[in-house]
Amino acid sequence: KRVISDKKYSEQRLDVLSALVLAENTLNGPSTKQRRLIVSLALSVGTQMKTFKDEELFPLQVVIKKLDLISELRER
């Protein structure tokens, strides 16, 4: 919401916003290896401009890590 509320859309801000929307849309669906990779890459781009505060980013990283572990359970 912070990224959307900032109406100064530079090219870099639009890239961050697009990456976050991509991550959000990719999480809606089955947790395949490709989807998890896309989410990781999109979040890497989306967090480049300090989009998230540290206290917001850490819980998100923990949830993504748990999702990876649960998704790979069958392979293990």
All heavy atoms as a GROMACS GRO file, in nm:
protein
  610
    1LYS      N    1   0.082  -0.120   0.000
    1LYS     CA    2   0.000   0.000   0.000
    1LYS      C    3   0.086   0.125   0.000
    1LYS      O    4   0.048   0.225  -0.059
    1LYS     CB    5  -0.094  -0.001   0.120
    1LYS     CG    6  -0.204  -0.103   0.110
    1LYS     CD    7  -0.297  -0.096   0.230
    1LYS     CE    8  -0.405  -0.200   0.217
    1LYS     NZ    9  -0.499  -0.194   0.328
    2ARG      N   10   0.202   0.116   0.068
    2ARG     CA   11   0.291   0.233   0.070
    2ARG      C   12   0.342   0.265  -0.069
    2ARG      O   13   0.354   0.381  -0.107
    2ARG     CB   14   0.408   0.209   0.164
    2ARG     CG   15   0.381   0.247   0.307
    2ARG     CD   16   0.511   0.252   0.387
    2ARG     NE   17   0.591   0.132   0.376
    2ARG     CZ   18   0.584   0.030   0.460
    2ARG    NH1   19   0.500   0.033   0.562
    2ARG    NH2   20   0.660  -0.075   0.445
    3VAL      N   21   0.376   0.162  -0.146
    3VAL     CA   22   0.428   0.184  -0.280
    3VAL      C   23   0.322   0.244  -0.371
    3VAL      O   24   0.348   0.334  -0.450
    3VAL     CB   25   0.483   0.053  -0.340
    3VAL    CG1   26   0.529   0.072  -0.483
    3VAL    CG2   27   0.596  -0.001  -0.255
    4ILE      N   28   0.199   0.196  -0.356
    4ILE     CA   29   0.088   0.247  -0.438
    4ILE      C   30   0.054   0.391  -0.400
    4ILE      O   31   0.024   0.472  -0.486
    4ILE     CB   32  -0.036   0.156  -0.424
    4ILE    CG1   33  -0.007   0.020  -0.485
    4ILE    CG2   34  -0.157   0.218  -0.490
    4ILE    CD1   35  -0.114  -0.083  -0.461
    5SER      N   36   0.060   0.423  -0.272
    5SER     CA   37   0.021   0.557  -0.227
    5SER      C   38   0.119   0.665  -0.272
    5SER      O   39   0.083   0.780  -0.283
    5SER     CB   40   0.006   0.561  -0.075
    5SER     OG   41   0.131   0.542  -0.014
    6ASP      N   42   0.244   0.626  -0.299
    6ASP     CA   43   0.342   0.722  -0.348
    6ASP      C   44   0.316   0.746  -0.496
    6ASP      O   45   0.340   0.659  -0.579
    6ASP     CB   46   0.484   0.669  -0.326
    6ASP     CG   47   0.590   0.768  -0.367
    6ASP    OD1   48   0.556   0.887  -0.388
    6ASP    OD2   49   0.708   0.728  -0.376
    7LYS      N   50   0.267   0.862  -0.531
    7LYS     CA   51   0.226   0.890  -0.669
    7LYS      C   52   0.342   0.931  -0.759
    7LYS      O   53   0.323   0.960  -0.875
    7LYS     CB   54   0.119   1.001  -0.671
    7LYS     CG   55  -0.009   0.961  -0.600
    7LYS     CD   56  -0.071   0.839  -0.663
    7LYS     CE   57  -0.198   0.801  -0.589
    7LYS     NZ   58  -0.251   0.674  -0.633
    8LYS      N   59   0.464   0.932  -0.707
    8LYS     CA   60   0.581   0.963  -0.789
    8LYS      C   61   0.631   0.834  -0.850
    8LYS      O   62   0.726   0.774  -0.802
    8LYS     CB   63   0.690   1.028  -0.703
    8LYS     CG   64   0.650   1.158  -0.641
    8LYS     CD   65   0.760   1.209  -0.552
    8LYS     CE   66   0.712   1.334  -0.478
    8LYS     NZ   67   0.810   1.379  -0.380
    9TYR      N   68   0.568   0.793  -0.958
    9TYR     CA   69   0.601   0.666  -1.020
    9TYR      C   70   0.721   0.681  -1.111
    9TYR      O   71   0.708   0.715  -1.227
    9TYR     CB   72   0.483   0.610  -1.100
    9TYR     CG   73   0.370   0.558  -1.015
    9TYR    CD1   74   0.240   0.590  -1.044
    9TYR    CD2   75   0.395   0.475  -0.907
    9TYR    CE1   76   0.136   0.540  -0.965
    9TYR    CE2   77   0.293   0.426  -0.829
    9TYR     CZ   78   0.163   0.459  -0.859
    9TYR     OH   79   0.062   0.410  -0.784
   10SER      N   80   0.838   0.655  -1.058
   10SER     CA   81   0.957   0.650  -1.142
   10SER      C   82   0.962   0.511  -1.204
   10SER      O   83   0.886   0.421  -1.168
   10SER     CB   84   1.082   0.677  -1.059
   10SER     OG   85   1.101   0.573  -0.964
   11GLU      N   86   1.054   0.493  -1.296
   11GLU     CA   87   1.067   0.362  -1.359
   11GLU      C   88   1.103   0.255  -1.255
   11GLU      O   89   1.051   0.144  -1.258
   11GLU     CB   90   1.178   0.368  -1.465
   11GLU     CG   91   1.130   0.327  -1.602
   11GLU     CD   92   1.240   0.336  -1.704
   11GLU    OE1   93   1.321   0.242  -1.712
   11GLU    OE2   94   1.244   0.438  -1.773
   12GLN      N   95   1.188   0.292  -1.161
   12GLN     CA   96   1.230   0.198  -1.058
   12GLN      C   97   1.114   0.164  -0.965
   12GLN      O   98   1.096   0.047  -0.927
   12GLN     CB   99   1.346   0.259  -0.979
   12GLN     CG  100   1.425   0.158  -0.903
   12GLN     CD  101   1.550   0.219  -0.841
   12GLN    OE1  102   1.558   0.340  -0.824
   12GLN    NE2  103   1.646   0.136  -0.808
   13ARG      N  104   1.033   0.262  -0.929
   13ARG     CA  105   0.915   0.237  -0.842
   13ARG      C  106   0.815   0.146  -0.913
   13ARG      O  107   0.754   0.060  -0.851
   13ARG     CB  108   0.847   0.367  -0.804
   13ARG     CG  109   0.920   0.443  -0.700
   13ARG     CD  110   0.831   0.448  -0.576
   13ARG     NE  111   0.895   0.528  -0.475
   13ARG     CZ  112   0.932   0.481  -0.357
   13ARG    NH1  113   0.911   0.357  -0.327
   13ARG    NH2  114   0.990   0.558  -0.270
   14LEU      N  115   0.797   0.167  -1.043
   14LEU     CA  116   0.705   0.081  -1.118
   14LEU      C  117   0.756  -0.063  -1.124
   14LEU      O  118   0.678  -0.157  -1.117
   14LEU     CB  119   0.684   0.136  -1.260
   14LEU     CG  120   0.590   0.254  -1.271
   14LEU    CD1  121   0.588   0.308  -1.414
   14LEU    CD2  122   0.450   0.219  -1.227
   15ASP      N  123   0.888  -0.079  -1.136
   15ASP     CA  124   0.946  -0.213  -1.135
   15ASP      C  125   0.921  -0.282  -1.001
   15ASP      O  126   0.886  -0.400  -0.997
   15ASP     CB  127   1.096  -0.208  -1.164
   15ASP     CG  128   1.128  -0.173  -1.308
   15ASP    OD1  129   1.036  -0.182  -1.393
   15ASP    OD2  130   1.244  -0.136  -1.335
   16VAL      N  131   0.938  -0.208  -0.892
   16VAL     CA  132   0.915  -0.264  -0.759
   16VAL      C  133   0.769  -0.302  -0.743
   16VAL      O  134   0.737  -0.411  -0.696
   16VAL     CB  135   0.959  -0.163  -0.650
   16VAL    CG1  136   0.907  -0.205  -0.513
   16VAL    CG2  137   1.110  -0.150  -0.648
   17LEU      N  138   0.680  -0.213  -0.783
   17LEU     CA  139   0.537  -0.240  -0.772
   17LEU      C  140   0.498  -0.361  -0.857
   17LEU      O  141   0.425  -0.448  -0.811
   17LEU     CB  142   0.456  -0.117  -0.815
   17LEU     CG  143   0.306  -0.129  -0.807
   17LEU    CD1  144   0.260  -0.159  -0.666
   17LEU    CD2  145   0.241   0.000  -0.858
   18SER      N  146   0.550  -0.369  -0.978
   18SER     CA  147   0.521  -0.484  -1.065
   18SER      C  148   0.572  -0.614  -1.005
   18SER      O  149   0.505  -0.717  -1.012
   18SER     CB  150   0.584  -0.462  -1.203
   18SER     OG  151   0.530  -0.350  -1.266
   19ALA      N  152   0.691  -0.609  -0.946
   19ALA     CA  153   0.747  -0.730  -0.885
   19ALA      C  154   0.663  -0.776  -0.766
   19ALA      O  155   0.640  -0.896  -0.748
   19ALA     CB  156   0.891  -0.704  -0.840
   20LEU      N  157   0.616  -0.683  -0.685
   20LEU     CA  158   0.533  -0.720  -0.570
   20LEU      C  159   0.398  -0.776  -0.614
   20LEU      O  160   0.347  -0.871  -0.554
   20LEU     CB  161   0.514  -0.600  -0.478
   20LEU     CG  162   0.642  -0.552  -0.407
   20LEU    CD1  163   0.614  -0.425  -0.328
   20LEU    CD2  164   0.698  -0.660  -0.318
   21VAL      N  165   0.340  -0.719  -0.718
   21VAL     CA  166   0.213  -0.771  -0.771
   21VAL      C  167   0.235  -0.911  -0.829
   21VAL      O  168   0.153  -1.001  -0.809
   21VAL     CB  169   0.154  -0.674  -0.877
   21VAL    CG1  170   0.040  -0.738  -0.952
   21VAL    CG2  171   0.109  -0.545  -0.811
   22LEU      N  172   0.348  -0.930  -0.898
   22LEU     CA  173   0.380  -1.062  -0.952
   22LEU      C  174   0.393  -1.165  -0.840
   22LEU      O  175   0.340  -1.276  -0.848
   22LEU     CB  176   0.509  -1.056  -1.033
   22LEU     CG  177   0.561  -1.188  -1.087
   22LEU    CD1  178   0.463  -1.249  -1.187
   22LEU    CD2  179   0.698  -1.170  -1.150
   23ALA      N  180   0.464  -1.128  -0.732
   23ALA     CA  181   0.480  -1.220  -0.618
   23ALA      C  182   0.344  -1.254  -0.558
   23ALA      O  183   0.317  -1.371  -0.526
   23ALA     CB  184   0.571  -1.158  -0.513
   24GLU      N  185   0.260  -1.155  -0.542
   24GLU     CA  186   0.127  -1.178  -0.483
   24GLU      C  187   0.044  -1.270  -0.571
   24GLU      O  188  -0.019  -1.364  -0.522
   24GLU     CB  189   0.057  -1.044  -0.464
   24GLU     CG  190  -0.081  -1.056  -0.403
   24GLU     CD  191  -0.151  -0.922  -0.390
   24GLU    OE1  192  -0.102  -0.822  -0.445
   24GLU    OE2  193  -0.255  -0.918  -0.322
   25ASN      N  194   0.043  -1.245  -0.701
   25ASN     CA  195  -0.036  -1.327  -0.792
   25ASN      C  196   0.018  -1.470  -0.802
   25ASN      O  197  -0.058  -1.565  -0.817
   25ASN     CB  198  -0.040  -1.264  -0.932
   25ASN     CG  199  -0.125  -1.138  -0.934
   25ASN    OD1  200  -0.210  -1.117  -0.849
   25ASN    ND2  201  -0.098  -1.052  -1.030
   26THR      N  202   0.149  -1.485  -0.794
   26THR     CA  203   0.210  -1.616  -0.805
   26THR      C  204   0.179  -1.702  -0.682
   26THR      O  205   0.170  -1.824  -0.692
   26THR     CB  206   0.362  -1.603  -0.823
   26THR    OG1  207   0.387  -1.520  -0.938
   26THR    CG2  208   0.428  -1.736  -0.846
   27LEU      N  209   0.163  -1.639  -0.567
   27LEU     CA  210   0.131  -1.714  -0.446
   27LEU      C  211  -0.011  -1.770  -0.448
   27LEU      O  212  -0.043  -1.858  -0.369
   27LEU     CB  213   0.151  -1.626  -0.322
   27LEU     CG  214   0.296  -1.603  -0.283
   27LEU    CD1  215   0.305  -1.497  -0.174
   27LEU    CD2  216   0.362  -1.733  -0.239
   28ASN      N  217  -0.096  -1.719  -0.537
   28ASN     CA  218  -0.232  -1.772  -0.550
   28ASN      C  219  -0.230  -1.891  -0.645
   28ASN      O  220  -0.237  -1.876  -0.766
   28ASN     CB  221  -0.327  -1.664  -0.605
   28ASN     CG  222  -0.354  -1.556  -0.506
   28ASN    OD1  223  -0.359  -1.582  -0.386
   28ASN    ND2  224  -0.369  -1.433  -0.552
   29GLY      N  225  -0.217  -2.008  -0.589
   29GLY     CA  226  -0.215  -2.128  -0.670
   29GLY      C  227  -0.128  -2.233  -0.604
   29GLY      O  228  -0.080  -2.215  -0.492
   30PRO      N  229  -0.108  -2.344  -0.674
   30PRO     CA  230  -0.027  -2.451  -0.616
   30PRO      C  231   0.118  -2.407  -0.596
   30PRO      O  232   0.171  -2.328  -0.672
   30PRO     CB  233  -0.037  -2.564  -0.719
   30PRO     CG  234  -0.076  -2.497  -0.846
   30PRO     CD  235  -0.154  -2.376  -0.808
   31SER      N  236   0.181  -2.462  -0.495
   31SER     CA  237   0.318  -2.424  -0.460
   31SER      C  238   0.416  -2.512  -0.535
   31SER      O  239   0.474  -2.605  -0.480
   31SER     CB  240   0.339  -2.435  -0.310
   31SER     OG  241   0.470  -2.399  -0.277
   32THR      N  242   0.436  -2.482  -0.662
   32THR     CA  243   0.533  -2.558  -0.740
   32THR      C  244   0.671  -2.496  -0.723
   32THR      O  245   0.684  -2.383  -0.674
   32THR     CB  246   0.495  -2.557  -0.890
   32THR    OG1  247   0.498  -2.422  -0.937
   32THR    CG2  248   0.356  -2.617  -0.912
   33LYS      N  249   0.772  -2.570  -0.766
   33LYS     CA  250   0.909  -2.521  -0.756
   33LYS      C  251   0.926  -2.393  -0.838
   33LYS      O  252   0.992  -2.298  -0.795
   33LYS     CB  253   1.005  -2.628  -0.806
   33LYS     CG  254   1.150  -2.597  -0.780
   33LYS     CD  255   1.240  -2.709  -0.828
   33LYS     CE  256   1.246  -2.817  -0.722
   33LYS     NZ  257   1.348  -2.919  -0.749
   34GLN      N  258   0.863  -2.389  -0.956
   34GLN     CA  259   0.873  -2.271  -1.042
   34GLN      C  260   0.807  -2.149  -0.978
   34GLN      O  261   0.860  -2.038  -0.982
   34GLN     CB  262   0.810  -2.298  -1.180
   34GLN     CG  263   0.888  -2.394  -1.265
   34GLN     CD  264   0.856  -2.540  -1.232
   34GLN    OE1  265   0.764  -2.569  -1.155
   34GLN    NE2  266   0.932  -2.632  -1.288
   35ARG      N  267   0.692  -2.170  -0.918
   35ARG     CA  268   0.621  -2.058  -0.853
   35ARG      C  269   0.701  -2.004  -0.735
   35ARG      O  270   0.709  -1.884  -0.715
   35ARG     CB  271   0.483  -2.103  -0.805
   35ARG     CG  272   0.381  -2.113  -0.915
   35ARG     CD  273   0.248  -2.162  -0.856
   35ARG     NE  274   0.147  -2.172  -0.957
   35ARG     CZ  275   0.054  -2.080  -0.977
   35ARG    NH1  276   0.048  -1.974  -0.903
   35ARG    NH2  277  -0.036  -2.096  -1.073
   36ARG      N  278   0.760  -2.093  -0.658
   36ARG     CA  279   0.840  -2.048  -0.544
   36ARG      C  280   0.964  -1.972  -0.589
   36ARG      O  281   1.004  -1.873  -0.529
   36ARG     CB  282   0.879  -2.166  -0.455
   36ARG     CG  283   0.759  -2.229  -0.386
   36ARG     CD  284   0.796  -2.329  -0.277
   36ARG     NE  285   0.906  -2.418  -0.307
   36ARG     CZ  286   0.895  -2.537  -0.366
   36ARG    NH1  287   0.775  -2.581  -0.400
   36ARG    NH2  288   1.000  -2.612  -0.388
   37LEU      N  289   1.023  -2.014  -0.701
   37LEU     CA  290   1.137  -1.943  -0.757
   37LEU      C  291   1.095  -1.804  -0.804
   37LEU      O  292   1.165  -1.705  -0.779
   37LEU     CB  293   1.198  -2.023  -0.873
   37LEU     CG  294   1.313  -1.957  -0.947
   37LEU    CD1  295   1.431  -1.936  -0.853
   37LEU    CD2  296   1.354  -2.041  -1.067
   38ILE      N  297   0.982  -1.794  -0.872
   38ILE     CA  298   0.933  -1.665  -0.919
   38ILE      C  299   0.905  -1.573  -0.802
   38ILE      O  300   0.938  -1.454  -0.805
   38ILE     CB  301   0.807  -1.683  -1.007
   38ILE    CG1  302   0.845  -1.750  -1.139
   38ILE    CG2  303   0.737  -1.550  -1.032
   38ILE    CD1  304   0.727  -1.794  -1.222
   39VAL      N  305   0.845  -1.626  -0.695
   39VAL     CA  306   0.818  -1.545  -0.576
   39VAL      C  307   0.949  -1.493  -0.516
   39VAL      O  308   0.960  -1.375  -0.482
   39VAL     CB  309   0.736  -1.624  -0.472
   39VAL    CG1  310   0.732  -1.552  -0.339
   39VAL    CG2  311   0.596  -1.649  -0.523
   40SER      N  312   1.047  -1.580  -0.505
   40SER     CA  313   1.176  -1.537  -0.450
   40SER      C  314   1.241  -1.428  -0.534
   40SER      O  315   1.290  -1.328  -0.481
   40SER     CB  316   1.272  -1.656  -0.440
   40SER     OG  317   1.224  -1.750  -0.350
   41LEU      N  318   1.240  -1.446  -0.664
   41LEU     CA  319   1.299  -1.346  -0.753
   41LEU      C  320   1.221  -1.214  -0.748
   41LEU      O  321   1.280  -1.106  -0.744
   41LEU     CB  322   1.304  -1.398  -0.896
   41LEU     CG  323   1.400  -1.514  -0.921
   41LEU    CD1  324   1.383  -1.569  -1.062
   41LEU    CD2  325   1.543  -1.470  -0.898
   42ALA      N  326   1.089  -1.224  -0.749
   42ALA     CA  327   1.007  -1.103  -0.744
   42ALA      C  328   1.025  -1.028  -0.613
   42ALA      O  329   1.033  -0.905  -0.611
   42ALA     CB  330   0.860  -1.138  -0.766
   43LEU      N  331   1.035  -1.100  -0.503
   43LEU     CA  332   1.058  -1.034  -0.373
   43LEU      C  333   1.197  -0.973  -0.366
   43LEU      O  334   1.216  -0.870  -0.301
   43LEU     CB  335   1.035  -1.132  -0.259
   43LEU     CG  336   0.889  -1.165  -0.230
   43LEU    CD1  337   0.879  -1.270  -0.120
   43LEU    CD2  338   0.811  -1.041  -0.193
   44SER      N  339   1.293  -1.034  -0.432
   44SER     CA  340   1.427  -0.975  -0.435
   44SER      C  341   1.424  -0.840  -0.505
   44SER      O  342   1.485  -0.743  -0.458
   44SER     CB  343   1.524  -1.068  -0.507
   44SER     OG  344   1.544  -1.184  -0.434
   45VAL      N  345   1.354  -0.833  -0.616
   45VAL     CA  346   1.341  -0.705  -0.687
   45VAL      C  347   1.254  -0.609  -0.606
   45VAL      O  348   1.285  -0.490  -0.594
   45VAL     CB  349   1.280  -0.727  -0.828
   45VAL    CG1  350   1.246  -0.594  -0.894
   45VAL    CG2  351   1.374  -0.807  -0.914
   46GLY      N  352   1.148  -0.661  -0.548
   46GLY     CA  353   1.053  -0.577  -0.475
   46GLY      C  354   1.108  -0.516  -0.347
   46GLY      O  355   1.056  -0.416  -0.298
   47THR      N  356   1.212  -0.576  -0.292
   47THR     CA  357   1.268  -0.524  -0.167
   47THR      C  358   1.394  -0.442  -0.187
   47THR      O  359   1.457  -0.400  -0.090
   47THR     CB  360   1.297  -0.640  -0.069
   47THR    OG1  361   1.387  -0.731  -0.132
   47THR    CG2  362   1.171  -0.710  -0.028
   48GLN      N  363   1.431  -0.416  -0.310
   48GLN     CA  364   1.554  -0.341  -0.337
   48GLN      C  365   1.549  -0.198  -0.286
   48GLN      O  366   1.650  -0.144  -0.244
   48GLN     CB  367   1.583  -0.337  -0.487
   48GLN     CG  368   1.641  -0.464  -0.540
   48GLN     CD  369   1.671  -0.454  -0.687
   48GLN    OE1  370   1.639  -0.356  -0.752
   48GLN    NE2  371   1.734  -0.558  -0.740
   49MET      N  372   1.435  -0.136  -0.290
   49MET     CA  373   1.425   0.006  -0.253
   49MET      C  374   1.376   0.024  -0.110
   49MET      O  375   1.312   0.123  -0.078
   49MET     CB  376   1.330   0.078  -0.349
   49MET     CG  377   1.383   0.087  -0.490
   49MET     SD  378   1.274   0.179  -0.596
   49MET     CE  379   1.275   0.339  -0.518
   50LYS      N  380   1.407  -0.072  -0.023
   50LYS     CA  381   1.363  -0.064   0.117
   50LYS      C  382   1.211  -0.047   0.124
   50LYS      O  383   1.160   0.036   0.198
   50LYS     CB  384   1.433   0.050   0.191
   50LYS     CG  385   1.584   0.042   0.188
   50LYS     CD  386   1.632  -0.074   0.271
   50LYS     CE  387   1.784  -0.077   0.270
   50LYS     NZ  388   1.837  -0.199   0.321
   51THR      N  389   1.141  -0.127   0.046
   51THR     CA  390   0.995  -0.123   0.042
   51THR      C  391   0.936  -0.166   0.175
   51THR      O  392   0.837  -0.111   0.221
   51THR     CB  393   0.944  -0.215  -0.071
   51THR    OG1  394   1.011  -0.181  -0.191
   51THR    CG2  395   0.796  -0.200  -0.089
   52PHE      N  396   0.997  -0.266   0.237
   52PHE     CA  397   0.949  -0.319   0.363
   52PHE      C  398   1.040  -0.273   0.476
   52PHE      O  399   1.160  -0.260   0.458
   52PHE     CB  400   0.948  -0.472   0.362
   52PHE     CG  401   0.854  -0.533   0.264
   52PHE    CD1  402   0.901  -0.586   0.145
   52PHE    CD2  403   0.718  -0.538   0.291
   52PHE    CE1  404   0.814  -0.643   0.054
   52PHE    CE2  405   0.631  -0.595   0.201
   52PHE     CZ  406   0.679  -0.647   0.082
   53LYS      N  407   0.980  -0.254   0.592
   53LYS     CA  408   1.060  -0.231   0.712
   53LYS      C  409   1.113  -0.367   0.757
   53LYS      O  410   1.058  -0.471   0.722
   53LYS     CB  411   0.973  -0.169   0.822
   53LYS     CG  412   0.918  -0.034   0.784
   53LYS     CD  413   0.823   0.016   0.890
   53LYS     CE  414   0.760   0.147   0.844
   53LYS     NZ  415   0.651   0.190   0.930
   54ASP      N  416   1.220  -0.366   0.836
   54ASP     CA  417   1.279  -0.492   0.881
   54ASP      C  418   1.180  -0.578   0.958
   54ASP      O  419   1.176  -0.700   0.940
   54ASP     CB  420   1.402  -0.466   0.968
   54ASP     CG  421   1.520  -0.416   0.887
   54ASP    OD1  422   1.521  -0.440   0.764
   54ASP    OD2  423   1.609  -0.353   0.946
   55GLU      N  424   1.097  -0.515   1.041
   55GLU     CA  425   1.000  -0.592   1.119
   55GLU      C  426   0.887  -0.647   1.032
   55GLU      O  427   0.813  -0.735   1.074
   55GLU     CB  428   0.944  -0.510   1.235
   55GLU     CG  429   0.869  -0.386   1.196
   55GLU     CD  430   0.957  -0.261   1.191
   55GLU    OE1  431   1.080  -0.270   1.203
   55GLU    OE2  432   0.899  -0.152   1.175
   56GLU      N  433   0.872  -0.597   0.910
   56GLU     CA  434   0.772  -0.652   0.817
   56GLU      C  435   0.833  -0.761   0.729
   56GLU      O  436   0.766  -0.857   0.694
   56GLU     CB  437   0.720  -0.540   0.725
   56GLU     CG  438   0.643  -0.433   0.795
   56GLU     CD  439   0.612  -0.316   0.704
   56GLU    OE1  440   0.683  -0.294   0.605
   56GLU    OE2  441   0.515  -0.244   0.735
   57LEU      N  442   0.960  -0.745   0.696
   57LEU     CA  443   1.024  -0.837   0.603
   57LEU      C  444   1.057  -0.971   0.668
   57LEU      O  445   1.042  -1.077   0.606
   57LEU     CB  446   1.151  -0.774   0.546
   57LEU     CG  447   1.221  -0.848   0.434
   57LEU    CD1  448   1.125  -0.872   0.318
   57LEU    CD2  449   1.343  -0.772   0.387
   58PHE      N  450   1.101  -0.970   0.792
   58PHE     CA  451   1.140  -1.094   0.859
   58PHE      C  452   1.026  -1.196   0.866
   58PHE      O  453   1.046  -1.313   0.829
   58PHE     CB  454   1.197  -1.065   0.998
   58PHE     CG  455   1.244  -1.188   1.069
   58PHE    CD1  456   1.358  -1.255   1.027
   58PHE    CD2  457   1.174  -1.239   1.176
   58PHE    CE1  458   1.401  -1.370   1.091
   58PHE    CE2  459   1.216  -1.353   1.241
   58PHE     CZ  460   1.330  -1.419   1.198
   59PRO      N  461   0.905  -1.158   0.912
   59PRO     CA  462   0.796  -1.259   0.914
   59PRO      C  463   0.761  -1.311   0.775
   59PRO      O  464   0.730  -1.430   0.761
   59PRO     CB  465   0.678  -1.182   0.974
   59PRO     CG  466   0.736  -1.066   1.045
   59PRO     CD  467   0.863  -1.033   0.973
   60LEU      N  468   0.773  -1.227   0.674
   60LEU     CA  469   0.746  -1.271   0.538
   60LEU      C  470   0.849  -1.376   0.494
   60LEU      O  471   0.814  -1.478   0.435
   60LEU     CB  472   0.747  -1.152   0.442
   60LEU     CG  473   0.726  -1.182   0.294
   60LEU    CD1  474   0.588  -1.245   0.273
   60LEU    CD2  475   0.741  -1.056   0.212
   61GLN      N  476   0.974  -1.353   0.526
   61GLN     CA  477   1.079  -1.448   0.493
   61GLN      C  478   1.059  -1.580   0.566
   61GLN      O  479   1.084  -1.688   0.510
   61GLN     CB  480   1.216  -1.390   0.526
   61GLN     CG  481   1.257  -1.277   0.434
   61GLN     CD  482   1.384  -1.209   0.479
   61GLN    OE1  483   1.416  -1.207   0.597
   61GLN    NE2  484   1.455  -1.150   0.384
   62VAL      N  485   1.014  -1.574   0.690
   62VAL     CA  486   0.988  -1.697   0.768
   62VAL      C  487   0.876  -1.777   0.703
   62VAL      O  488   0.886  -1.899   0.689
   62VAL     CB  489   0.956  -1.662   0.914
   62VAL    CG1  490   0.903  -1.783   0.989
   62VAL    CG2  491   1.078  -1.604   0.984
   63VAL      N  492   0.770  -1.711   0.662
   63VAL     CA  493   0.656  -1.780   0.599
   63VAL      C  494   0.698  -1.842   0.466
   63VAL      O  495   0.661  -1.956   0.436
   63VAL     CB  496   0.537  -1.683   0.581
   63VAL    CG1  497   0.430  -1.743   0.494
   63VAL    CG2  498   0.480  -1.643   0.715
   64ILE      N  499   0.777  -1.770   0.387
   64ILE     CA  500   0.824  -1.824   0.259
   64ILE      C  501   0.913  -1.946   0.283
   64ILE      O  502   0.903  -2.047   0.212
   64ILE     CB  503   0.901  -1.716   0.179
   64ILE    CG1  504   0.808  -1.600   0.142
   64ILE    CG2  505   0.966  -1.775   0.055
   64ILE    CD1  506   0.698  -1.634   0.046
   65LYS      N  507   0.997  -1.940   0.384
   65LYS     CA  508   1.084  -2.054   0.419
   65LYS      C  509   1.000  -2.176   0.459
   65LYS      O  510   1.026  -2.289   0.417
   65LYS     CB  511   1.178  -2.014   0.533
   65LYS     CG  512   1.270  -2.121   0.578
   65LYS     CD  513   1.387  -2.133   0.487
   65LYS     CE  514   1.488  -2.226   0.550
   65LYS     NZ  515   1.589  -2.266   0.457
   66LYS      N  516   0.895  -2.153   0.540
   66LYS     CA  517   0.807  -2.262   0.581
   66LYS      C  518   0.735  -2.320   0.461
   66LYS      O  519   0.718  -2.442   0.450
   66LYS     CB  520   0.705  -2.213   0.684
   66LYS     CG  521   0.763  -2.190   0.820
   66LYS     CD  522   0.657  -2.141   0.917
   66LYS     CE  523   0.715  -2.114   1.054
   66LYS     NZ  524   0.613  -2.064   1.148
   67LEU      N  525   0.691  -2.235   0.370
   67LEU     CA  526   0.624  -2.281   0.248
   67LEU      C  527   0.718  -2.368   0.166
   67LEU      O  528   0.677  -2.473   0.114
   67LEU     CB  529   0.576  -2.162   0.165
   67LEU     CG  530   0.504  -2.192   0.035
   67LEU    CD1  531   0.374  -2.265   0.063
   67LEU    CD2  532   0.478  -2.064  -0.042
   68ASP      N  533   0.845  -2.329   0.156
   68ASP     CA  534   0.944  -2.410   0.084
   68ASP      C  535   0.960  -2.547   0.150
   68ASP      O  536   0.964  -2.649   0.081
   68ASP     CB  537   1.079  -2.339   0.079
   68ASP     CG  538   1.082  -2.224  -0.020
   68ASP    OD1  539   0.995  -2.221  -0.110
   68ASP    OD2  540   1.171  -2.138  -0.007
   69LEU      N  541   0.971  -2.548   0.282
   69LEU     CA  542   0.989  -2.675   0.353
   69LEU      C  543   0.870  -2.768   0.336
   69LEU      O  544   0.885  -2.888   0.312
   69LEU     CB  545   1.015  -2.649   0.501
   69LEU     CG  546   1.149  -2.588   0.536
   69LEU    CD1  547   1.154  -2.549   0.684
   69LEU    CD2  548   1.261  -2.684   0.502
   70ILE      N  549   0.750  -2.712   0.346
   70ILE     CA  550   0.630  -2.794   0.330
   70ILE      C  551   0.618  -2.845   0.187
   70ILE      O  552   0.584  -2.962   0.164
   70ILE     CB  553   0.504  -2.712   0.368
   70ILE    CG1  554   0.503  -2.686   0.518
   70ILE    CG2  555   0.377  -2.782   0.325
   70ILE    CD1  556   0.398  -2.587   0.564
   71SER      N  557   0.651  -2.762   0.090
   71SER     CA  558   0.641  -2.801  -0.050
   71SER      C  559   0.741  -2.908  -0.087
   71SER      O  560   0.715  -2.991  -0.174
   71SER     CB  561   0.660  -2.679  -0.139
   71SER     OG  562   0.559  -2.583  -0.114
   72GLU      N  563   0.857  -2.908  -0.022
   72GLU     CA  564   0.961  -3.006  -0.055
   72GLU      C  565   0.950  -3.132   0.031
   72GLU      O  566   1.033  -3.222   0.018
   72GLU     CB  567   1.099  -2.942  -0.035
   72GLU     CG  568   1.128  -2.832  -0.134
   72GLU     CD  569   1.256  -2.759  -0.101
   72GLU    OE1  570   1.320  -2.790   0.001
   72GLU    OE2  571   1.292  -2.668  -0.178
   73LEU      N  572   0.851  -3.140   0.114
   73LEU     CA  573   0.836  -3.253   0.204
   73LEU      C  574   0.824  -3.384   0.129
   73LEU      O  575   0.884  -3.485   0.166
   73LEU     CB  576   0.715  -3.231   0.294
   73LEU     CG  577   0.697  -3.326   0.409
   73LEU    CD1  578   0.817  -3.318   0.503
   73LEU    CD2  579   0.570  -3.292   0.486
   74ARG      N  580   0.750  -3.384   0.022
   74ARG     CA  581   0.731  -3.506  -0.055
   74ARG      C  582   0.863  -3.556  -0.117
   74ARG      O  583   0.890  -3.674  -0.121
   74ARG     CB  584   0.628  -3.483  -0.165
   74ARG     CG  585   0.593  -3.607  -0.240
   74ARG     CD  586   0.480  -3.584  -0.334
   74ARG     NE  587   0.422  -3.711  -0.367
   74ARG     CZ  588   0.313  -3.727  -0.437
   74ARG    NH1  589   0.251  -3.621  -0.480
   74ARG    NH2  590   0.267  -3.844  -0.466
   75GLU      N  591   0.943  -3.462  -0.166
   75GLU     CA  592   1.072  -3.500  -0.225
   75GLU      C  593   1.166  -3.558  -0.120
   75GLU      O  594   1.242  -3.650  -0.147
   75GLU     CB  595   1.137  -3.378  -0.290
   75GLU     CG  596   1.063  -3.325  -0.410
   75GLU     CD  597   1.122  -3.196  -0.461
   75GLU    OE1  598   1.235  -3.162  -0.422
   75GLU    OE2  599   1.054  -3.129  -0.540
   76ARG      N  600   1.161  -3.503   0.000
   76ARG     CA  601   1.251  -3.551   0.107
   76ARG      C  602   1.203  -3.686   0.156
   76ARG      O  603   1.276  -3.768   0.198
   76ARG     CB  604   1.253  -3.450   0.222
   76ARG     CG  605   1.320  -3.323   0.181
   76ARG     CD  606   1.315  -3.224   0.291
   76ARG     NE  607   1.369  -3.096   0.244
   76ARG     CZ  608   1.435  -3.014   0.319
   76ARG    NH1  609   1.455  -3.038   0.445
   76ARG    NH2  610   1.480  -2.901   0.270
   0.00000   0.00000   0.00000
